[in-house]
């Protein structure tokens, strides 16, 4: 008998699914976004807050599955991600109560974000971790390219204007994320405004 959920197995399944089935046009919502951005970010937040045990495991699981719905569709992909998680995770030992918590965390990443619990706040913050990072501009241009690939192209001037607006309206929910990323986000806002002024 299992002693609880198999995080390693669930994570391996999610990563393989994302690697094999995501459309190549998804230059932002890619395997790298889940594996190299969101999962490490949520783990950092868990470490800084002292989240351990089952909560940590469920948080990391939700991070792995939060964008898996993109393998089927872009619109309302969070709902699809929840359904895939509910279909797949019982085979890795997750119970209905755990699935309910994971579902809530995944839905908390939907924009505009409205997380209700600490774990939901942590995943929401991790999903937008790049707003306060040094690689913000690279990730931002990946998102612009992805949107253009799906027929939503816009000029660089318009894009940077939208990004300023988004960053200025955005607030991290957890004190840990604010400590880690608010200063970087303010720097990125200034850099965006300087770019716009030079155009």
Phi, psi and omega in degrees: 000146179284150176266015180141187183299146178264087182299317182300317179293317180296320179294315179299319178299312182298315182295320179294318178298314179297318182296319186272330194245347178291138174299141182296340179291345182280080183281341176259305181278065187251177172304319182299323179300314180289309189284320189254346178251295192286314180298312176298323181295317181290327177292320176300315180297317178299318178298317185288332181267341181087031177280121183228180172063219185298320180301316180297316180299315181293322178298314180293324176296313180300322177300318181294331186253000190295332180244014184293340177298338178298341178294339180251322182196158179271314182292135179051037183296336179297319178298321179292321177301317178300315182296318178297315179301317180293329179283321190268318192294331175303329179289348175254016172091013179274138182263169184303321179296320178293321178297324179295318179294317178298318179300316179299319179294317179298314181295336180291346178275353181290136179273139353289137185293139176215063181293145183254333184242168179301316180297320177296320177298320182294318179290321177301316179295318181295325182295332180247025180304324186295342180300332182249018183253165180292335180269018182305315185293321176299313181293322179298318180289330172299318180293319177300316180295321179297314180297320178297322180297336179255021172089013180243054180286149174209161180292159178299322179299312179297319182298312180296325176297317178295323181293321175302312181300316182295314181294322180292328181276340186282141172227132171291145184275323186264142175304326181296316179293322178296319178298318184283324195236347184297318181296318178296323179295318178297320176299316181294325176297315179299316180297319177298317181294322177295319177299315180297321180293333182274352183274000000 
